[in-house]
Amino acid sequence: MRIPHSMPTLGKEEAKGLQEVLASGMIATGEEVERFEREMSSYLGLRGAVAIASGTAALHLSLLTIGVKEGDEVIIPSFTCSALLNAVFHCRATPRIVDIDEETMNISLATTRKALTKRTAAIIIPHMFGNPVENMNGFLSLGPPVVEDCAQSLGATSCGRMTGTWGAVAMFSFYATKVITTGHGGMVASMDEKIIEQARDLRQYDKKEDYKVRYNFCMTDLQGRMGRIQMGKLPSFLKMREERAQLYDKYIKGLKGVALPPDKGIYYRYVVKISEGKLKRVLDQLQQEGIEVQRPVFRPLHQYLGLDGFEATERVHAEALSLPLYPRLEPEKVSSIALCLSKALEDSDSND
Ligand SMILES: Cc1ncc(COP(=O)(O)O)c(C=O)c1O
């Protein structure tokens, strides 16, 4: 048995759509991308959206559109994807890494407040694992512009409001493992027309009257069509994710030494916590059995920079385990994974 950790959900519709775009001869950025942008901004209830080549590039442009530059500081959490660190460095700004809230595994308001300085130019808030940050008003009241990182939270709501609609600007990722996919891809979205205009200008360098450093961060029409088809399937994707997460809840609930994930959001990832130093043994055993479990964050960001004092992140990193979760995962597999998890926990007990 081999069960992948993540998998895109693609069907006949994507194949047909891609063939049509190929036959049209327009394979760079054209009408399909424009339609995808309009559909995304209307889904989010935002004024505009700009399709980008990747989530990282979308994050980079998001920072530039709010004026982040050399010498500025950008606050980011420690327990997230290294793309955040890259986006800040791409702007020649300085990352100020802060510890997380241990329970939600999201950025902590208290540590963010402590990290504010006169040079803070932005706060990036990722809604990790599809679990929305709850106190968005608290972050907004701190002052610096908020960039919402919705790479993992498309369709999730925080206090009844869609993630991506709180901050000055939001970015999304459509990488192959994400909630919807275009292979690689991303989006910048905002209520502010100036931000949208700037992102559109910076995305593409050709035929401009003035010169400034611009990028080639365009999305292709092949990706645009795929994104539109995937967006149409989003409600069913979210439902299937939730059903599988509920099954996991049911099977795992009674197991000793496992804490379930917070039960809100969209279940991009199903992240349990394995206590008493057993994570490594459980992870290895499940992998040996062909179940591709993972640590949900490969390496916390402060470790890359050799920083200390991130206690909540260290504790979470020592316990967090991401189990396979995607719409195509058969419900019977969820039960087999839970069974193997239970066995691995028992074995690690007897090895103590
Ligand atoms: C929270 C977060 N932000 C940003 C990104 C970057 O997106 P991409 O891989 O599309 O560049 C990712 C990707 O995994 C992510 O998980």
The ligand as an ORCA input file, in Angstrom:
! r2SCAN-3c Opt
* xyz 0 1
  C       1.785     29.491      3.500
  C       2.410     29.533      2.137
  N       2.749     30.702      1.589
  C       3.302     30.796      0.374
  C       3.548     29.672     -0.379
  C       4.231     29.816     -1.708
  O       3.463     29.348     -2.791
  P       4.143     28.724     -4.101
  O       4.611     27.351     -3.774
  O       2.993     28.702     -5.086
  O       5.223     29.615     -4.538
  C       3.210     28.419      0.137
  C       3.489     27.223     -0.654
  O       3.549     26.131     -0.323
  C       2.616     28.339      1.427
  O       2.285     27.172      1.967
*
